[in-house]
Amino acid sequence: MTETARYCLLIVVLAIVVATLFVLSLTVGPADVGPWQGLAGLFAADDSLIGLVMREIRLPRAILGLMIGATLGLSGAALQGYLRNPLAEPGLIGVSASASLGAVIAIYTGLSALMPLALPLMALGGALCAVLVVRLMAGADARPLSVILAGVAVSTFAGAMTSLALNLSPNPFAALEIMFWMLGSLADRSMTHVWLAAPFMVFGWLMLASLGRALDALTLGHETAASMGVDMKRVQRLAVIGTAASVGAATAVAGAIGFVGLVVPHLLRPLVGARPSRLLFASALGGAALLLAADILVRVVAPGRDLKLGVLTAVVGAPFFLVIVMRARRQIA
């Protein structure tokens, strides 16, 4: 079987897995609703209780799981290709931390209580500020190292401000709400959240998907890619802004969900021939599958305890992170 045929087979398998998990996400939940009964209620024209549960609770959750997982997988693959760093993931350039800070400010000041959409809007504003600061600090040389250092600085500052808000919060309930939100979850999300995040995510997807040829060239090195006609400033702009738009929107509606963008590209890279352009779409599907599966497990493992999605992905991702570090040490040695 040729490499192209194997890649096409991988995409088909991943698409089937994502579709299966999406249907399972619609049919799994605390409500005592059978799978066929639930699917029938989803497409029913009446306002029955089952139909409301499916359309107002489960459908938004499943859609957001698919979209956010695809966002994290795609952005992780794009950043690892652009920065040529196997440990790169969306949080590396400070977008997730800054979006979280924006949401924390909304909770801390009480804006989220006055207007429900204030929280995701403030989180999007935080992500926008992060990308502006990173681009300003990284400068015009478009070097990946400059972007990494700028991202670490922004992420550290945002994390410090979030900790300060927790430390100075006069209301223990606000502090608890901040902590729960930062753990990440898809529970209690509505179609309003879907429509709010979707335009930013699609915009970011288009920018990141256009990087395929440039990322393939970057495997030969920064100078070689530039000599082949790759506009490195454009690549930096697309990678940073595309990640900020999509991941910022994901964080705005679901909180901080880590490790998906780190784990998925590493799992799929050997299956696509280590070609960054092919890894982008495969990682988007793989991220969607992983997050949908994790969200289903959250509902199955602890249905009454409100286990947070970000906690589960961290439990799975942290050991994988250690494996990557150990492999890197053996290669250096």
N, C-alpha and C positions, 0 to 999 in steps of 0.2 A: 504494500500500500504506500502510495506516495505521501510526501509531507502535506501537500495540499488536501488530499483526501482525508488524512488523519485529522487535519484541522477542521474540515467541514463536518466530519463525524463528531468531533468534540463539541462543536457548536450545536449540532442537532441534539446530542445527549443532554447538554446543559439546558437547552431550551425546554426539552421535555421535563427535566427535573424541576425547573422553575415553574412551569405550568402546573405540574402536579402539586408542588408545595403551595402554590397560590390557591388552588382549589381546597387543599387541606386547611390552609389558614382561614378560608371562609367557613369551613364546616366544623372547626374545633373551637370550643369555648365553654364557659361555665353554664350557659343556657342549655336547657334540656331540649335540644333540637337535633333531630336526625339529619344526616348529610343530605339525603334526597329532599327531605322536607325543607331544609334550609335553602337549598339551591332553588327549589320551586318558589319559596317565599321571596327570594331575591328578585326574581323576574315577574312576580305577581303584581298586578296593577292596583290591588286593594291596599289599605292601610292597616293590615293585620299586625299583631304584635311580632310575629315571626319576621314579616317583611321589614318592619322598623328595625329590629335587631340586626338583620342582615345588611340593610342599606345604610343605616346610621352608625353602626358600631363595627361590624366585622369587615365590610367592604372598604371603608377608609383605612382601617388598620392593615389589611392585606395590600392595598395599593401603596401605602406609605412604606411598608416593609420591602416591597419590590423596588420602589424608586430609590429609597435610601440605601439599600444594599447595593444596587447598581451604581449609585453615585460613589459610595465608598470604595468599591472594587475598581471602578474605572479611574478615579482620581489617584488611588494608590499605585496602579500600574503606570499611569502617566507620570507621576512624580518620581517613581523609581527609575523610569527610563530617562527622564530629563535630568535628574540630579545624579544619575548613575550611582545610586546609593541603595543597597539592598534593604536598608532599614528605614527608608523613606516611606512616609504615610501622610495622610492629609493633615494630621496634627502638627507635622514638622514645621510648617510655615505659619503657624499661629492662628489659623482660621478657626479651628474648633474652640480653642481657648478663648479667643476674642468674642466669638459668637456666644459662648457660655457667659462671658462677662457681661455682654449686653443684656442677656436674659436675667442675670443676677441683679443688675441695676434695676430692671423693671420690677422684679420681686421686692427688692430692698426698699425702693421708693414708694411702693404701693400702686404703681401704674398698672400692674397686671390685674389687681383687684378692681380697678376702675374701668379698665377696658381689656377684655380677654385677649384681643389681638396685639396688645402692647408688648407682650412677652416675645412672640416670634418676630415682630417688627424690630424691636430693640436688638434681638439676636442677629438679624440680618444687618442692621446698622453696625454692630460690632464686627461682623465679618468684613463689611465694606471698609471700615477703618483699618482693619488688619492688612488687607491687600494694598491699600494706599501707603501705609507705613512701610511694609515689606518692599514694595517697589521703590519707594524713596530711599530706603536704607541700602538696598541692593545696588543702586546706581545704574549707570548706563552700560557697564561692561558685560552684562548678561551672563556672568559667571555663576555656575551652580553653587559654588562655595559661598558666594555673597548672599544668595537667596537663603541658603541653609542658616547662616549666621544671623541674618535679619529675622528669619522665622523663629529661631530659638530665642532671640531677644524679645520679640513680640509675645511669644507664648509664655515666657517666664514672667514678663510684666503683667500680662492678663491673669495668669495664675495667682500672682501675688495680690492683685487687686481683688480677685474673687475671695481669696483667703481673708483679706482685710474686711471685706463686706460681711463674711461669716463671723469674724472676730468681733466686729462692732455692732452687729445686729442687735437692737434692743428688744426685739420680739423673737422669742424662741420658736414660735410657729413659722415665722418667715425664714429663720435659719434652717428649720427642718424642711420647708418647702424647697429652699435652694438646694439642699443636699439631695433630696429625692429627684429633683429635676436634673441635676448634673449626672445622676446615675444612668439616665437614658431609658426611655420607654415609648411604646406605641399605644399604650392603653389610653382610652378616653379621647382619642383623636377623632375629628370629624372631617367631612368633605371640605369644610372651610380651610382646614390645614392643608389638605391636598391641593386645592386651587391656589392657595397662597404660595406654596413651595414649588409647584410644578413649573411655572415659567422660568424661575431662576435655575432650577435643575436642568431643564431642557437647554437653556442657554449655555450652561456650563458643559453639558454633554457635547454639544456641537463644537465648542472650542477645543475640548480635550480630544475628541475623535479626530479632529483635523491635524493632530500632531503625529500621526502614524509614520509618515515618510521621514520627518525630521528626527524622530526617536530612533528609527533604524539607522540613520546616518550617524547619530550621536554615539552609537556603539563603537564607532571607529575613533572616537575622540572629538573634543571640542574644536580643535584647529582643523582637523580633517573634515568635519562636517561643515565648518564655515567655508573651507576651500571648495566644497561641493555645491555651494550656492545656498546653503541653509541660512536663513536670517535668524541669528541667535536672539536678537532682541524681540523679534516676533514670537519665537518659541517660548521665551520667558514670559512674555505678556499673556499668551494663550494658556500656558500651564498654570500660572499664578492666578489669573483672573478666573479661568474656568474652574479651578479648584475652589476658589473663594465663593463663587456664585452657587455652585452645586452643593458643596459641603456646608457652606454657611446656611443655605436653605434647609438642608437636612438637619443640622444641629438646631436650627430655630424651631422646628416643629417636633423634634424627638429627643432633644438633649444630646449629651455627649455619648457617642457609641464608638468605642475604640477597637483597634486590632483587626477589623475586617479589611481595611485597606492595606494592611501589612501582610496578613496571612494569605489572602486569596491569590494575589499575583505570584507569590512564591510556590503555592501548590500547583498552579496552572502553567508556570513558565516552562518546565520541562516538556509539557505536552504540546506546546506550540512552537517548538524548535528555538526557543529563546529569542524570538523576534518580537520586539516591543509593539510593532503595529498590529500584529495578530493577538497580542496579549490584551490589548485594550478591550475589545468586544467580549473576549472570553472572560476577562476579569469582571466586567459589568454583569454578565450572566451568573458567574460564580459568586459574586458579592450578593446578588439578589437571592440566590439559592441559600447561601449561608445565613443571611439575616432572616429570611422567612422561616427556615428551619429552627433558628434560635428563638424566634418569637413563638413558634408552636410549642417548643420545649418549655418556655416560660409558663405557658398556660397549662401544660400537662404535668410538669414536675411539681409546681407549687401553685395550684389554681386559687387558693384562698389566701396566699401570703404576699401577693403583689411583688413577686421577684422581678427586679429590674433587668431590662434587656442588656444594658451596658455592663452589668455585673457578670452576666453569663458569657458575653463575648470576651470580657477580660479574663475570666477563668479559663476559657479555651485558648485565648490568644497569648497569654503570658508565658505558658510553657513552650509554645511554638517560638516565641521571641527568644527564649533561652537557647533553644536548639539552633536557631540561626546564628546566635553569637558564638556558640561552641564550634559550629562548622567554620565560621570565619576565622576563629583562632587556629583551628587545625590547618586551614589553607595558608595562613601567614607563617605558621611554624614549618 
